[in-house]
């Protein structure tokens, strides 16, 4: 059993020496230590990337919030302009109501004038008839 332990220890020393001599990268480390070192490096790079992403996302969020605030402000200005335009349309509508009332009055006056003209036409027709009768009596 002692011989087996000696062989095992000898093999472990040889494997460690072989690993250190044949694996490039960090000299005099075992493969397990090299993998651990590599994992730590990958973790550090990943942490740095995540930090950078968080910063970039935070900056992007800030820019987006500022952009949306500007858009909201712009829409508020547009809403105010539309309110002013609506007020102008109300004023224009009121003017049209007044114009319609004036046209109604003019139309009433024209109707009365037309009735008077019709009355005059009737009177002229009667006069013409009377003159026609007088003329026929005079020519007899």
MODELLER restraints for C-alpha pairs under 7 A, 6 or more apart:
rsr = mdl.restraints
at = mdl.atoms
rsr.add(forms.Gaussian(group=physical.xy_distance, feature=features.Distance(at['CA:16:A'], at['CA:30:A']), mean=6.36, stdev=0.5))
rsr.add(forms.Gaussian(group=physical.xy_distance, feature=features.Distance(at['CA:19:A'], at['CA:30:A']), mean=6.04, stdev=0.5))
rsr.add(forms.Gaussian(group=physical.xy_distance, feature=features.Distance(at['CA:19:A'], at['CA:31:A']), mean=6.56, stdev=0.5))
rsr.add(forms.Gaussian(group=physical.xy_distance, feature=features.Distance(at['CA:20:A'], at['CA:27:A']), mean=6.00, stdev=0.5))
rsr.add(forms.Gaussian(group=physical.xy_distance, feature=features.Distance(at['CA:20:A'], at['CA:28:A']), mean=4.77, stdev=0.5))
rsr.add(forms.Gaussian(group=physical.xy_distance, feature=features.Distance(at['CA:20:A'], at['CA:29:A']), mean=5.74, stdev=0.5))
rsr.add(forms.Gaussian(group=physical.xy_distance, feature=features.Distance(at['CA:20:A'], at['CA:30:A']), mean=6.10, stdev=0.5))
rsr.add(forms.Gaussian(group=physical.xy_distance, feature=features.Distance(at['CA:26:A'], at['CA:34:A']), mean=6.95, stdev=0.5))
